[in-house]
């Protein structure tokens, strides 16, 4: 059972805050036969109690929302989500649960460990090549939907580079000791699920 954190969206013309998760994540996790629980923000008061995590064996931090503290406007929901994910992430670290951060989730992990993020152009709504540092991963074209990236100088010391784009921006990392991973592309957004992505999720969560 893995815990999946969704994004929060402000719908201004309806004066609503909505919890959002791309249904393609549901399809992908079901395809892999990974049992999951979507974090509900009605559970905010529960994350301080360890019993809430009794059945949780891994964490998936999905995309969306900004990381508060960057040189961009942050909405209240950015701070709410950040506080919640920090508590979830710290529980996972304490109990050595596997964690995968995707896009914003990867940025969160790097920022948590003291790394820096930078504004990046030309990476939203496109595709580009990634070169991997390990032979078991082959260079490939991935999708890209982010406005912030991680340079080599901005990577936290606790993390090691597994893949970069042609400009040297970090697209794939792992913690030096723990099963904590980050990828900047979205495996759920591919027209057909990619074998390498499926194998990566299996490696992390099985």
Buried (B, 14 or more C-beta within 10 A) or exposed (E): EBBBBBBBBEEEEEEEBEBEBBEBBBEBBEEBEBEBEBBEBEEEEEBEEEEBBEEBBBBBBBBBBBBBEBEEEBBEBBBBBBEBBEEBBEBBBEEEBBBBBBBBBBBBBBBBBEBBBEEBEEBEEEEBEBBBEEEEBEEBEBBBBBBBBBBEEBBBEBBBBBBBBEEEBBBBBBBEEBBBBBBBBBBBBBEEBBEBBBEBBEEBBE
